[in-house]
Amino acid sequence: MSSVHLVHSSPQISRTAAVFDWNRFHTMPIVGILRGYGFDQLKALLPQYVAAGLSTIEITMNTPDAEQLIRWASM
């Protein structure tokens, strides 16, 4: 999912995540927030987010296995 850029509040996770791209964000200044979705749901949702034109998502840290989901999404 190289076209998805992530915003994180955790410095530890930020080191492993994709770099935030201000230019892409200014094109569509919307952050899609994913809270409480499991891996299978996230796997199905991310292509839909990209198809809708979103380039920035947030996976909240109160989501089960958030760190693993963020690592997967940033690949």
C-alpha positions as CSV (number, residue, x, y, z in Angstrom):
1,M,0.0,0.0,0.0
2,S,2.7,2.5,-0.9
3,S,0.1,5.1,-1.8
4,V,-1.2,5.3,1.7
5,H,0.6,7.7,4.2
6,L,0.0,7.4,7.9
7,V,-0.2,9.8,10.8
8,H,0.8,8.5,14.2
9,S,0.9,9.9,17.7
10,S,3.5,7.3,18.9
11,P,7.1,8.2,18.2
12,Q,8.1,4.6,18.4
13,I,5.7,3.7,15.5
14,S,6.5,6.8,13.5
15,R,10.0,5.5,12.9
16,T,8.6,2.5,11.0
17,A,5.7,4.2,9.2
18,A,5.5,5.9,5.9
19,V,6.6,9.5,5.7
20,F,3.8,12.1,5.9
21,D,3.5,14.0,2.6
22,W,2.2,17.6,3.0
23,N,1.8,18.1,-0.7
24,R,-0.5,15.1,-1.0
25,F,-2.4,16.2,2.1
26,H,-2.9,19.7,0.8
27,T,-4.4,18.1,-2.4
28,M,-7.1,16.4,-0.2
29,P,-6.8,17.6,3.4
30,I,-8.9,14.7,4.9
31,V,-7.6,12.1,7.3
32,G,-9.5,8.8,7.3
33,I,-9.6,7.5,10.9
34,L,-9.8,3.8,11.4
35,R,-10.7,2.8,14.9
36,G,-11.3,-0.8,16.1
37,Y,-10.9,-2.6,12.8
38,G,-9.2,-6.0,12.7
39,F,-6.6,-7.0,10.1
40,D,-9.0,-8.6,7.6
41,Q,-11.3,-5.5,7.8
42,L,-8.3,-3.2,7.3
43,K,-7.0,-5.2,4.4
44,A,-10.4,-4.7,2.7
45,L,-10.8,-1.1,3.6
46,L,-7.4,0.4,2.6
47,P,-7.9,-0.1,-1.1
48,Q,-11.3,1.6,-0.8
49,Y,-9.7,4.6,1.0
50,V,-7.1,4.9,-1.8
51,A,-9.7,4.5,-4.5
52,A,-11.7,7.3,-2.9
53,G,-8.7,9.6,-3.2
54,L,-7.6,9.6,0.4
55,S,-3.8,9.6,1.0
56,T,-3.7,9.9,4.7
57,I,-5.1,7.5,7.3
58,E,-4.9,7.2,11.1
59,I,-5.1,3.8,12.8
60,T,-5.9,4.7,16.4
61,M,-3.8,3.2,19.2
62,N,-6.9,1.9,21.0
63,T,-7.4,-0.5,18.0
64,P,-6.4,-4.1,18.9
65,D,-2.9,-4.9,17.5
66,A,-2.6,-1.3,16.3
67,E,1.2,-1.4,16.0
68,Q,1.1,-4.5,13.8
69,L,-1.7,-3.0,11.6
70,I,0.3,0.2,11.2
71,R,3.4,-1.7,10.2
72,W,1.5,-3.8,7.7
73,A,-0.3,-0.7,6.2
74,S,2.9,1.2,5.8
75,M,4.6,-1.4,3.6
